Amino acid sequence: MPNILIADDEALIRTALSRELIARGYTVDMADNGKTALEKILKQNYDLVILDNQMPQMKGLDVLRQMRLNKKQTKVIMLTAYGTIANAVEAMKLGAHDYTTKPFENEELLEKISLLLKQSEAVGRAPSTDATPVWQSAPFDELMQTANQIRDNPSTVLILGESGTGKGVLARYIHDTGIGAGKPFIHINCAVLPPNLIESELFGHVAGSFTGATREKKGKFEAAEDGTVFLDEISTLTPELQAKLLTVLQERTFEKVGSNSTQKFRARIIAATNQELMALVQRGAFREDLYYRLNVISLACPPLRKRKDDIEPLAKVFLERYNRRYHRNVTISLPETWALMKKYSWPGNVRELENFIERIVVMNICDERGVQEILHSFEPVDQHETAATSNLKDQEYTAICSALEKHNGHRGKTAAELGISLRALQYKLKKYNLRKEDT
């Protein structure tokens, strides 16, 4: 369930609002001053922060400013006194998503909360709040040099790369450090938007344009203003939406659903895909004219197996992040552990590496032998699986099954015969989905 922080020094507001939110199924945390709120925000991940401006120890605007300096892009609704609208304007410039003046109607605020959280589900969350490029390898350094050259150019950018290589992180970096800095960043995951809602989500709609459209809605293209629209998984767009997006790129205008009037589109578009778009074009699954409109500037994120010098610095960042989150002190320092990590191909790329680090932190594996045993359970290859490696996997699977059958499923005896630890055997059983009834 969505996790919400209420930061307000008025106990009555905190209590009343938390009851309303909990009744609607949200998880709620509270802070009664700005300093405590900032400490909580930097230590935890919230889906939304409701932030009062006038608080002791630290004002809400200062909290918001520190959040953005620390790359925390959590959604924020500011609470401000009715006579200080200038503070609300300043908050929006700092990246607040909405504001409400005090005193406020609970239903009005609850509707804004629901809308923001639904948008997060529909368009996908912005990249991880801690996500900034980390690298020291030559391939990624070359990519970042190009990104730095084009970040102040409003041209459309197409980011290519396998899943988990950091396309979203790169898009956010280009926005935050370029002409989009301080302006809206709208992350739209085209693959998860419901087909019957995607046009309304992108372009907005007018009241009465379809059943259930009781009021006018601002779409993501309008909300982006002079910022950035990040279209993730662009290859999943339907032919109809590909045509409409082409019009947006050509004419720099769009129409709300049910409206005959056009609106100016001012934002920069960054698109990303893990598919070979030209291959889709050749199969007739993606418009050729849209492909060339998107492919003005092309950036290719290299897979982790081709930037192995980045494994150690990335892993250290993830260790720090998850040790802080789970209050652990897991470390990796032995050269042989790093060697094993570089030997593995990481088919899931940076995302898989991050998941691996989170796993060992959650399990609190402080003995590096345990980390090495997990790594040994992976397939240590440098390339994608070949016939030879596939044959090795078949041999390993057969050997495990044979030993289990010989020892009637006794895992200790099986591990001893195979010459591996019990923990390594357990990971291999999970890897091959070998349950007791299978053996």
WOJO-V630649 format. One record per pair of residues at least 12 apart in sequence whose C-alpha atoms are under 10 Angstrom apart, sorted by the first residue. I is the first residue (numbers start at 0). GAP is how many residues later the second one is. D is the distance in Angstrom with one decimal. If there is no record, write none. Layout:
# WOJO-V630649
i;gap;d
I;GAP;D
I;GAP;D
This chain:
# WOJO-V630649
i;gap;d
0;24;7.0
0;25;5.8
0;26;6.5
0;46;9.3
1;23;8.3
1;24;5.5
1;25;6.1
1;26;8.6
1;44;7.7
1;45;5.8
1;46;7.9
1;115;7.6
2;18;10.0
2;22;9.8
2;23;6.2
2;24;4.7
2;25;5.9
2;26;7.6
2;41;9.9
2;42;8.0
2;43;5.2
2;44;5.3
2;45;6.8
2;46;8.8
3;14;9.1
3;17;8.6
3;18;9.8
3;22;7.1
3;23;6.1
3;24;4.9
3;25;6.2
3;26;8.4
3;41;9.3
3;42;5.7
3;43;5.9
3;44;4.9
3;45;5.7
3;46;7.5
3;71;9.7
3;72;9.9
3;109;9.5
4;13;9.2
4;22;8.6
4;23;5.9
4;24;4.7
4;25;5.4
4;26;7.4
4;32;8.0
4;35;8.6
4;36;8.3
4;40;9.7
4;41;6.7
4;42;8.4
4;43;6.5
4;44;4.8
4;45;6.1
4;46;8.1
4;71;9.6
5;12;7.6
5;22;7.3
5;23;6.3
5;24;4.8
5;25;6.3
5;26;8.4
5;31;8.4
5;42;8.8
5;43;6.1
5;44;4.9
5;45;6.4
5;46;8.4
5;71;9.8
6;22;8.6
6;23;5.8
6;24;4.7
6;25;5.9
6;26;6.7
6;27;7.1
6;28;9.9
6;29;8.6
6;30;6.0
6;31;9.2
6;42;7.4
6;43;6.0
6;44;5.0
6;45;6.1
6;46;9.0
6;48;8.5
6;53;8.4
6;71;9.7
6;72;9.5
7;22;7.9
7;23;6.5
7;24;5.2
7;25;6.4
7;26;8.0
7;29;8.9
7;42;8.1
7;43;6.6
7;44;5.2
7;45;8.1
7;46;8.1
7;47;6.6
7;48;9.3
7;52;9.0
7;71;8.7
8;21;9.7
8;22;7.5
8;23;4.3
8;24;5.6
8;25;8.5
8;43;7.9
8;44;9.7
8;45;8.0
8;46;5.7
8;47;7.3
9;21;10.0
9;22;7.2
9;23;9.4
9;42;9.4
9;44;10.0
9;45;8.8
10;19;9.8
10;20;9.6
10;21;7.5
12;93;9.7
13;14;9.9
13;15;9.5
13;16;7.0
13;17;8.5
13;18;8.3
13;36;9.9
14;15;9.0
15;90;8.9
16;89;7.4
16;92;9.3
16;93;8.7
17;12;8.2
19;86;8.4
19;87;9.5
19;90;8.2
20;89;7.8
20;92;9.3
20;93;9.8
23;86;9.6
23;90;9.7
26;19;9.6
26;20;9.8
27;18;9.4
27;20;9.9
27;21;9.9
28;17;9.1
28;20;9.5
29;19;9.7
29;20;9.5
30;20;9.5
31;20;9.7
31;23;7.6
31;24;8.2
31;25;9.9
32;18;9.9
32;19;9.1
32;20;9.9
32;21;9.0
32;22;5.4
32;23;5.3
32;24;6.3
32;25;6.8
32;26;8.2
32;27;8.9
33;17;8.6
33;18;8.5
33;19;8.5
33;20;8.7
33;21;5.8
33;22;6.4
33;23;5.9
33;24;4.3
33;25;5.7
33;26;6.2
33;27;9.3
33;28;8.2
33;29;6.3
33;30;9.7
34;20;9.0
34;21;8.1
34;22;5.9
34;23;5.5
34;24;8.5
34;25;9.4
34;27;9.5
34;28;7.6
35;20;10.0
35;21;8.7
35;22;8.9
35;27;9.8
36;12;9.2
36;14;8.5
36;21;9.0
36;23;9.0
36;26;7.6
37;20;8.8
37;22;9.2
37;24;9.2
37;25;5.8
37;26;8.3
37;28;7.8
37;29;7.4
38;24;9.5
38;28;10.0
40;22;9.2
40;23;10.0
40;26;7.7
40;31;8.0
40;33;8.6
41;24;9.4
41;25;7.5
41;28;7.9
41;29;9.6
41;30;7.5
41;87;9.7
41;88;9.7
41;282;9.7
41;283;9.5
42;278;9.0
42;279;9.9
42;281;6.8
42;282;6.2
42;283;9.5
42;284;9.8
43;280;8.8
43;281;6.4
43;282;9.5
44;27;8.8
44;28;9.9
44;29;7.8
44;83;9.3
44;84;8.0
44;85;9.7
44;280;8.7
45;26;9.8
45;27;9.9
45;28;6.6
45;29;8.3
45;30;9.9
45;83;9.9
46;26;9.7
46;27;6.2
46;28;6.5
46;29;8.9
46;69;9.5
46;70;7.5
46;73;8.5
46;78;9.0
47;25;9.8
47;26;6.0
47;27;4.8
47;28;5.8
47;29;7.7
47;49;9.8
47;65;8.0
47;68;8.3
47;69;7.7
47;72;10.0
48;15;9.8
48;25;7.1
48;26;6.3
48;27;4.8
48;28;6.4
48;29;8.3
48;47;9.6
48;64;9.6
49;25;8.7
49;26;5.9
49;27;4.9
49;28;6.0
49;29;7.2
49;46;10.0
49;48;9.7
49;49;9.0
49;50;9.7
49;59;9.7
49;63;8.9
50;12;8.5
50;13;8.4
50;25;6.8
50;26;6.1
50;27;4.9
50;28;5.9
50;29;8.8
50;45;9.5
50;48;9.1
50;49;10.0
51;25;8.5
51;26;5.8
51;27;4.5
51;28;6.3
51;29;9.1
51;47;9.6
51;48;9.5
51;49;9.8
51;50;9.5
52;25;6.9
52;26;6.1
52;27;5.8
52;28;8.3
52;31;9.9
52;34;8.0
52;35;9.0
52;38;9.2
53;25;8.6
53;26;7.5
53;27;8.4
59;18;7.7
59;19;8.6
59;20;9.2
59;27;9.7
59;31;8.8
60;17;8.6
60;26;7.7
60;27;9.0
60;29;7.9
60;30;6.3
60;31;10.0
60;33;8.2
60;35;9.5
61;29;9.6
61;32;9.9
63;12;8.2
63;14;9.2
63;27;7.5
63;30;7.0
63;31;8.0
63;32;7.7
64;26;8.6
64;29;6.5
64;30;8.8
64;31;9.9
65;28;9.9
66;27;9.6
66;28;9.8
66;62;9.6
67;26;7.5
67;27;7.8
67;28;9.9
67;61;9.4
67;114;9.2
69;59;8.7
69;60;7.9
70;57;9.2
70;58;5.9
70;59;6.0
70;60;7.7
70;61;8.1
70;105;9.5
71;56;8.4
71;57;4.7
71;58;6.5
71;59;9.0
72;22;8.0
72;23;9.2
72;52;9.9
72;53;7.6
72;54;8.5
72;55;8.1
72;56;5.3
72;57;8.5
72;58;9.8
72;112;9.8
73;21;9.4
73;22;8.9
73;23;9.3
73;51;9.4
73;52;8.6
73;54;9.3
73;55;6.9
74;20;8.4
74;21;6.8
74;22;6.1
74;23;8.7
74;38;9.8
74;41;7.8
74;42;8.7
74;45;9.1
74;50;9.8
74;51;9.6
75;15;9.2
75;16;9.4
75;19;7.9
75;20;4.9
75;21;5.5
75;22;6.8
75;23;8.2
75;37;9.5
75;40;9.3
76;14;9.1
76;15;9.3
76;18;9.8
76;19;6.1
76;20;5.9
76;21;4.8
76;22;5.0
76;23;7.3
76;32;9.0
76;35;8.4
76;36;8.0
76;39;9.2
77;13;7.1
77;14;8.7
77;18;6.8
77;19;8.2
77;20;6.4
77;21;4.4
77;22;6.3
77;23;8.3
78;12;9.9
78;19;9.0
78;20;5.8
78;21;5.1
78;22;5.7
78;23;6.6
78;24;9.1
78;25;8.9
78;30;9.7
79;19;7.3
79;20;6.4
79;21;4.9
79;22;5.9
79;23;8.8
79;24;9.8
80;19;8.5
80;20;5.3
80;21;4.8
80;22;7.3
80;23;9.6
81;18;8.7
81;19;5.1
81;20;5.7
81;21;7.4
81;22;9.4
82;18;8.5
82;19;9.1
83;17;8.5
83;18;9.9
84;14;9.4
84;15;9.6
84;16;7.9
86;12;9.7
87;12;8.3
87;13;8.5
91;90;9.2
91;91;8.9
91;92;9.3
92;89;6.4
92;90;7.1
92;91;9.0
93;87;9.9
93;88;6.2
93;89;8.2
93;90;9.7
94;86;9.9
94;87;6.5
94;88;7.1
94;89;7.0
94;90;9.2
95;88;9.4
96;15;9.8
96;19;8.1
96;87;8.7
97;14;7.9
97;15;9.3
97;18;8.8
98;13;9.0
99;12;9.0
118;68;9.9
118;69;9.4
118;82;8.5
118;101;9.3
119;66;10.0
119;67;8.9
119;68;9.0
119;69;9.9
120;67;9.9
120;68;9.5
120;71;8.5
120;72;8.7
121;65;9.9
121;66;7.8
121;67;7.7
121;68;9.0
121;69;9.7
121;70;6.6
121;71;5.4
121;72;7.7
121;75;9.0
121;76;8.6
121;79;8.2
122;63;8.2
122;64;6.2
122;65;4.2
122;66;5.1
122;67;7.3
122;68;9.1
122;69;7.2
122;70;6.5
122;71;9.9
122;75;9.2
122;78;8.3
122;79;9.4
122;97;9.0
122;107;10.0
122;108;9.3
122;109;9.3
123;62;9.5
123;63;6.5
123;64;6.0
123;65;5.4
123;66;8.7
123;67;9.4
123;68;7.6
123;69;8.6
123;108;9.1
124;61;9.3
124;62;6.9
124;63;8.2
124;64;8.5
125;42;8.0
125;43;9.1
125;46;8.3
125;59;8.2
125;60;7.6
125;61;5.6
125;62;8.5
125;63;9.6
125;104;9.4
126;39;9.2
126;40;9.4
126;41;5.9
126;42;6.1
126;43;9.5
126;44;9.1
126;45;7.3
126;60;8.2
127;40;9.0
127;41;7.9
127;44;9.9
128;40;9.8
129;39;9.6
129;187;9.4
129;188;9.5
129;191;8.1
130;35;8.9
130;37;8.9
130;38;5.9
130;39;9.1
130;41;8.6
130;42;8.8
130;186;9.9
131;34;9.3
131;36;9.8
131;37;6.1
131;38;7.7
131;40;8.1
131;41;6.7
132;33;8.0
132;36;6.5
132;37;6.8
132;39;9.5
132;40;7.4
132;181;9.0
133;35;9.9
133;176;7.4
133;177;9.5
133;179;6.9
133;180;6.1
133;181;9.8
133;183;8.2
134;172;8.6
134;173;9.7
134;174;7.8
134;175;5.1
134;176;8.5
134;177;9.3
134;178;6.8
134;179;7.2
135;171;8.6
135;172;9.3
135;173;6.3
135;174;5.7
135;175;9.3
135;176;9.5
135;177;7.8
135;178;9.6
136;169;9.0
136;170;5.7
136;171;7.2
136;172;5.1
136;173;5.7
136;174;9.3
137;168;9.7
137;169;7.5
137;170;9.9
137;171;8.4
137;172;9.4
138;162;8.9
138;163;7.1
138;164;9.8
138;167;7.6
138;168;6.3
138;169;9.7
138;170;9.6
138;171;9.9
139;160;9.5
139;161;7.5
139;162;7.0
139;163;9.6
139;164;9.7
139;166;9.2
139;167;6.9
139;169;9.7
139;170;8.5
140;166;9.7
142;27;9.6
142;156;7.0
142;157;7.3
142;158;7.3
142;159;8.6
143;26;8.5
143;29;9.7
143;30;9.5
143;155;9.4
143;157;9.7
145;151;9.7
145;152;9.6
145;153;7.9
146;23;8.1
146;24;9.2
146;26;8.6
146;27;6.6
146;30;9.9
146;31;9.6
146;150;9.7
146;151;9.7
146;152;7.7
147;25;9.3
147;26;7.4
147;29;8.3
147;30;8.1
148;25;9.8
148;29;9.6
149;24;8.1
149;28;8.3
149;29;9.9
149;147;8.2
150;20;9.6
150;22;8.6
150;23;5.1
150;24;7.1
150;25;9.0
150;26;7.0
150;27;4.6
150;28;6.8
150;29;8.6
151;22;8.3
151;23;8.9
151;25;8.3
151;26;4.8
151;27;5.0
151;28;8.2
151;29;9.8
152;21;9.9
152;25;8.0
152;26;7.3
152;27;9.9
152;115;9.2
152;144;9.9
153;24;9.2
153;25;7.4
153;26;8.9
153;73;9.9
153;74;9.4
153;112;9.9
153;113;8.4
153;114;5.8
153;115;8.4
153;116;9.8
154;113;6.9
154;114;7.7
154;115;8.8
154;138;9.9
154;139;9.2
154;140;9.6
154;141;6.8
154;142;7.2
155;72;9.9
155;93;8.7
155;111;9.8
155;112;6.3
155;113;5.2
155;114;5.8
155;115;7.9
155;137;7.7
155;138;6.0
155;139;7.2
155;140;5.8
155;141;6.4
155;142;8.9
156;14;8.8
156;17;9.8
156;73;9.5
156;111;8.5
156;112;6.6
156;113;4.7
156;114;6.2
156;115;8.4
156;136;9.5
156;137;6.5
156;138;6.5
156;139;6.2
156;140;4.8
156;141;5.9
156;142;7.5
157;13;9.4
157;72;9.8
157;73;9.4
157;74;9.9
157;76;9.5
157;111;8.6
157;112;5.9
157;113;4.9
157;114;5.6
157;115;8.0
157;133;9.2
157;134;9.9
157;135;9.5
157;136;5.9
157;137;5.4
157;138;7.3
157;139;6.1
157;140;4.8
157;141;6.3
157;142;8.5
158;12;7.9
158;73;9.2
158;111;7.4
158;112;6.1
158;113;4.6
158;114;6.7
158;115;8.7
158;135;9.6
158;136;8.8
158;138;8.5
158;139;5.9
158;140;4.8
158;141;5.8
158;142;7.2
159;111;8.7
159;112;5.8
159;113;5.5
159;114;5.9
159;115;7.7
159;116;8.2
159;117;9.1
159;138;7.4
159;139;6.1
159;140;4.7
159;141;6.1
159;142;8.8
160;111;8.1
160;112;6.8
160;113;5.1
160;114;7.8
160;115;9.0
160;138;8.6
160;139;5.6
160;140;4.9
160;141;6.5
160;142;7.2
161;111;8.0
161;112;4.8
161;113;7.8
161;114;9.9
161;138;9.2
161;139;7.6
161;140;7.9
161;141;6.6
161;142;9.6
161;185;9.1
161;186;8.4
161;187;7.9
162;70;9.9
162;110;8.4
162;111;5.9
162;112;9.3
162;138;9.8
162;140;8.7
162;184;9.1
162;185;6.9
162;186;7.3
162;187;8.9
162;188;8.2
162;189;9.9
163;110;9.2
163;137;9.6
163;139;8.3
163;140;9.0
163;182;10.0
163;183;8.9
163;184;6.0
163;185;5.2
163;186;5.5
163;187;4.8
163;188;7.3
163;189;9.4
163;190;9.8
164;109;9.4
164;135;9.5
164;136;6.1
164;137;6.8
164;138;5.7
164;139;6.9
164;182;9.9
164;183;8.1
164;184;5.5
164;185;5.5
164;186;7.1
164;187;9.5
165;135;7.0
165;136;9.1
165;137;9.1
165;138;9.8
165;183;8.6
165;184;6.9
165;185;8.0
166;65;8.6
166;104;9.3
166;105;6.7
166;106;8.3
166;107;9.1
166;132;9.1
166;133;8.5
166;134;6.6
166;135;9.8
167;19;8.6
167;62;8.2
167;63;9.6
167;64;7.6
167;102;9.7
167;103;9.5
167;104;7.8
169;129;9.4
169;131;8.5
170;14;9.5
170;16;9.4
170;57;9.1
170;58;9.6
170;59;7.1
170;60;9.8
170;61;9.7
170;98;9.8
170;99;6.7
170;100;8.4
170;101;8.5
171;13;7.7
171;14;9.8
171;15;9.1
171;56;9.0
171;58;8.4
171;98;9.5
173;54;9.5
173;96;9.2
174;52;7.7
174;53;6.7
174;54;9.5
174;55;9.5
174;93;9.1
174;95;9.2
175;51;9.7
175;52;9.7
178;47;9.0
178;48;7.9
178;49;9.2
178;89;9.3
179;46;7.2
179;47;4.9
179;48;6.4
179;87;8.7
179;88;8.2
180;46;7.8
180;47;9.4
181;44;10.0
181;45;8.1
182;41;7.9
182;42;7.8
182;43;6.6
182;44;4.8
182;45;7.7
182;84;9.6
183;39;7.5
183;40;5.3
183;41;7.0
183;42;7.4
183;43;4.8
183;44;6.4
183;45;8.4
183;83;9.0
184;35;9.8
184;38;9.2
184;39;6.5
184;40;9.3
184;41;9.4
184;42;5.9
184;43;4.9
184;44;6.2
184;45;7.3
184;82;9.4
184;83;9.7
185;34;6.8
185;35;8.2
185;37;7.9
185;38;6.1
185;39;9.8
185;41;8.0
185;42;6.2
185;43;4.9
185;44;6.0
185;45;8.5
185;81;9.7
185;83;9.7
186;33;8.9
186;37;9.7
186;41;8.4
186;42;6.3
186;43;4.8
186;44;6.5
186;45;7.3
186;83;9.5
186;84;9.9
187;13;9.3
187;14;8.6
187;32;8.3
187;41;7.4
187;42;5.9
187;43;5.1
187;44;6.0
187;45;8.7
187;46;9.3
187;83;9.5
188;41;8.2
188;42;6.2
188;43;4.8
188;44;6.1
188;45;8.0
188;47;9.4
188;83;9.6
189;12;9.9
189;40;9.8
189;41;6.6
189;42;6.0
189;43;5.5
189;44;6.1
189;45;8.2
189;46;6.3
189;47;6.4
189;48;9.6
190;40;9.8
190;41;7.8
190;42;5.9
190;43;7.8
190;44;8.5
190;45;5.7
190;46;7.5
191;40;9.9
191;41;9.2
191;44;9.3
192;44;9.7
194;42;9.3
194;43;8.5
194;46;9.9
197;21;9.7
197;39;9.4
197;43;8.7
198;20;8.6
198;21;9.9
198;41;9.7
198;42;7.4
198;45;9.2
198;57;8.6
198;58;7.3
199;13;9.8
199;17;8.0
199;18;8.6
199;19;6.4
199;20;8.8
199;56;7.4
199;57;6.2
199;58;9.7
200;16;8.6
200;17;8.1
200;18;5.1
200;19;6.1
200;20;8.6
200;55;9.8
200;56;9.7
201;16;8.7
201;17;4.9
201;18;4.8
201;19;5.7
201;20;8.2
201;21;9.4
201;27;9.9
201;39;9.8
201;43;9.7
201;52;9.6
201;54;8.7
201;55;9.6
202;14;8.8
202;15;7.3
202;16;4.4
202;17;6.4
202;18;5.9
202;19;7.1
202;20;9.5
202;41;9.9
202;51;6.9
202;52;6.5
202;53;5.1
202;54;6.8
202;60;9.6
203;12;7.6
203;13;5.1
203;14;4.7
203;15;3.6
203;16;7.2
203;17;8.1
203;18;7.8
203;19;9.5
203;50;9.7
203;51;8.1
203;52;5.0
203;53;6.2
203;54;9.2
203;55;9.6
204;12;5.2
204;13;6.9
204;14;7.3
204;50;8.5
204;51;4.7
204;52;4.3
204;53;6.2
204;54;7.3
205;12;8.7
205;49;10.0
205;50;6.6
205;51;6.4
205;52;5.8
205;53;6.4
206;50;9.3
206;51;8.1
206;52;9.4
207;49;9.8
207;50;7.8
208;47;9.3
208;48;6.5
208;49;4.7
208;50;8.0
209;47;8.6
209;48;7.9
215;40;9.3
215;41;9.7
216;39;8.6
216;40;9.5
217;38;8.3
218;36;10.0
218;37;7.7
218;38;9.6
220;27;9.5
220;32;9.7
220;33;8.3
220;35;9.9
220;42;9.8
220;43;9.5
220;44;6.8
220;45;8.4
220;46;7.5
220;47;9.9
220;48;9.7
221;32;9.0
221;34;9.5
221;41;8.2
221;42;8.3
221;43;6.9
221;44;8.3
221;45;8.5
222;42;9.9
222;44;9.3
223;41;8.7
223;42;7.9
223;43;6.0
223;44;8.7
223;45;9.9
224;39;9.4
224;40;7.5
224;41;5.9
224;42;5.7
224;43;9.3
225;39;8.5
225;40;5.2
225;41;4.6
225;42;7.3
226;39;7.7
226;40;5.0
226;41;6.4
226;42;8.9
227;38;8.9
227;39;5.2
227;40;4.8
227;41;5.8
227;42;7.1
228;37;10.0
228;38;6.5
228;39;6.2
228;40;4.9
228;41;6.2
228;42;8.2
229;37;9.9
229;38;8.5
229;39;6.0
229;40;4.8
229;41;5.7
229;42;7.7
230;38;7.3
230;39;6.2
230;40;4.5
230;41;6.3
230;42;8.8
231;38;8.3
231;39;5.8
231;40;4.9
231;41;6.4
231;42;9.3
232;38;7.7
232;39;5.8
232;40;4.7
232;41;7.1
232;42;8.4
233;36;9.8
233;37;6.2
233;38;6.0
233;39;5.8
233;40;9.0
233;41;9.1
233;43;9.3
233;52;9.7
233;60;9.8
234;36;9.4
234;37;8.3
234;38;6.3
234;39;8.3
234;40;6.9
234;41;8.8
234;42;7.0
234;45;8.2
234;50;8.6
234;51;7.1
234;52;9.9
234;56;9.8
235;37;8.9
235;39;9.5
235;49;9.4
235;50;9.0
236;48;9.7
236;49;8.5
237;47;8.9
237;48;8.7
238;45;9.9
238;46;7.9
238;47;7.3
238;48;7.6
241;44;7.8
241;45;7.0
241;47;9.7
241;48;7.0
241;49;9.6
242;43;10.0
242;44;7.9
242;46;9.3
242;47;7.8
243;46;9.8
244;45;7.8
244;48;9.8
244;49;9.9
245;41;9.0
245;43;7.7
245;44;5.5
245;45;9.1
245;46;10.0
245;47;7.4
245;48;8.8
246;43;9.1
247;16;9.0
247;17;7.2
248;16;8.7
248;19;9.6
248;20;8.5
248;41;8.5
248;44;7.0
248;45;8.3
249;40;9.4
249;43;8.0
250;13;8.7
250;14;8.6
251;12;6.1
251;13;5.0
251;14;7.1
251;15;9.0
252;12;4.9
252;13;8.4
268;25;8.3
269;24;8.2
269;25;9.8
269;27;9.5
269;28;9.9
270;23;7.2
270;24;8.9
270;27;9.7
271;22;9.6
271;26;9.7
271;27;9.4
271;28;9.7
273;26;10.0
273;27;9.8
276;14;7.2
276;18;9.8
277;13;7.7
277;14;9.7
301;47;9.3
302;42;9.4
302;43;8.6
302;44;8.2
302;45;8.8
302;46;6.0
302;47;8.1
303;38;9.5
303;40;10.0
303;41;7.6
303;42;6.6
303;43;8.0
303;44;8.5
303;45;5.0
303;46;6.3
303;47;9.7
303;48;9.8
303;49;9.0
304;37;8.1
304;38;8.9
304;39;8.0
304;40;5.3
304;41;6.4
304;42;7.8
304;43;9.8
304;44;7.5
304;45;9.7
304;76;9.4
304;77;6.7
304;78;7.7
304;79;9.4
305;39;9.0
305;43;9.9
305;76;9.0
305;77;9.5
306;35;9.6
307;33;8.9
307;34;6.0
307;35;8.8
307;36;9.6
307;37;9.1
307;38;9.8
307;74;10.0
308;33;8.1
309;32;9.4
309;40;9.5
310;27;8.4
310;30;7.5
310;31;6.9
310;35;9.8
310;38;9.8
310;39;8.3
310;42;8.0
311;20;9.3
311;21;10.0
311;26;7.0
311;27;9.7
311;29;8.4
311;30;8.4
313;36;8.0
313;39;8.2
313;40;8.1
313;43;9.9
314;16;10.0
314;17;8.9
314;23;9.7
314;26;9.6
314;35;9.1
314;38;7.1
314;39;7.1
314;41;9.1
314;42;6.8
314;43;9.8
315;15;8.4
315;16;8.1
315;17;9.9
315;38;10.0
315;41;9.0
316;37;9.2
316;40;9.7
317;35;8.6
317;36;6.1
317;37;9.0
317;38;9.5
317;39;6.4
317;40;7.4
317;43;9.6
318;12;7.2
318;13;8.6
318;35;8.6
318;38;6.3
318;39;7.4
318;41;9.2
318;42;7.4
319;37;9.8
319;41;9.8
320;33;9.9
320;36;9.6
320;37;8.8
320;40;9.9
321;32;9.4
321;35;7.8
321;36;6.0
321;37;9.3
321;38;9.5
321;39;6.5
321;40;8.0
322;34;9.6
322;35;8.5
322;37;10.0
322;38;6.4
322;39;8.5
322;41;9.2
323;37;9.9
324;33;9.8
324;36;9.5
324;37;9.6
325;32;9.2
325;35;7.5
325;36;6.9
325;38;9.2
326;34;9.1
326;35;9.4
326;37;9.7
327;33;6.7
327;34;8.0
327;35;9.6
327;36;6.7
327;37;9.5
327;38;9.1
328;32;7.9
328;35;7.8
328;36;9.2
328;37;7.4
329;27;9.4
329;30;7.7
329;31;5.9
329;32;9.3
329;33;9.5
329;34;6.4
329;35;6.5
329;36;5.1
329;37;8.4
329;38;9.0
330;26;10.0
330;29;9.7
330;30;8.8
330;33;9.8
330;34;8.7
330;35;6.6
330;36;8.6
330;37;8.0
330;40;9.9
331;34;8.5
331;35;9.0
331;36;6.7
331;39;8.4
332;35;8.2
333;34;7.6
333;35;9.7
333;38;10.0
335;32;9.6
335;36;8.4
336;31;7.3
336;32;8.4
336;34;7.5
336;35;6.0
336;36;9.8
336;38;8.4
337;34;9.3
338;33;10.0
339;31;9.8
339;32;7.3
339;35;6.6
339;36;7.7
339;38;9.7
339;40;7.6
340;12;9.1
340;30;9.8
340;31;8.7
340;34;7.0
340;35;9.5
340;37;9.7
340;39;8.6
341;38;8.8
341;39;9.4
341;40;8.6
342;32;9.4
342;35;10.0
342;36;9.1
342;37;5.5
342;38;6.3
342;39;6.4
343;31;7.8
343;32;9.1
343;34;7.1
343;35;6.6
343;36;4.2
343;37;5.3
343;38;6.3
343;39;9.1
344;33;9.2
344;34;7.9
344;35;6.5
344;36;5.4
344;37;4.9
344;38;6.5
344;39;7.5
344;40;9.4
345;32;9.2
345;33;9.3
345;34;9.0
345;35;8.8
345;36;8.7
345;37;9.6
345;38;9.6
346;34;9.9
346;35;9.7
346;36;9.1
346;37;7.7
346;38;9.7
355;15;9.7
355;18;9.3
355;19;9.4
356;14;9.5
359;14;8.9
369;51;9.7
369;53;7.9
369;54;8.6
371;52;9.2
372;47;8.7
372;48;7.8
372;49;9.6
372;50;7.1
372;51;5.4
372;52;9.2
372;54;8.6
373;49;8.0
373;50;6.4
373;51;9.7
373;52;9.6
373;53;6.9
373;54;9.1
374;49;8.9
374;52;9.7
375;44;9.6
375;48;7.3
375;51;9.3
375;52;9.4
376;43;10.0
376;46;9.4
376;47;6.1
376;48;8.0
376;49;9.1
376;50;6.2
376;51;5.9
376;52;9.6
376;53;9.8
376;54;8.0
377;46;9.8
377;49;8.8
377;50;8.3
377;53;8.4
378;13;9.5
378;14;8.2
392;39;9.5
395;22;9.7
395;32;9.2
395;36;9.8
396;31;8.7
396;32;9.0
396;34;9.8
396;35;7.2
396;37;9.2
398;15;9.8
398;18;9.9
398;19;7.9
399;14;7.6
399;15;8.7
399;17;9.5
399;18;7.5
399;25;8.5
399;28;8.6
399;29;8.3
399;32;9.6
399;34;9.2
399;39;9.4
400;13;9.3
400;28;9.4
400;33;8.3
400;37;8.7
400;38;6.4
401;12;9.1
401;37;8.6
402;12;8.4
402;13;9.6
402;14;7.1
402;15;7.5
402;36;9.6
403;13;9.6
403;14;10.0
403;30;9.9
403;32;9.1
403;34;10.0
403;35;6.5
404;33;9.8
404;34;6.1
405;33;9.9
407;28;9.6
407;31;8.1
408;26;9.6
408;27;6.8
408;28;9.3
408;29;9.8
408;30;6.7
409;26;9.7
410;12;9.8
410;14;7.6
410;15;8.2
410;18;9.8
411;13;8.9
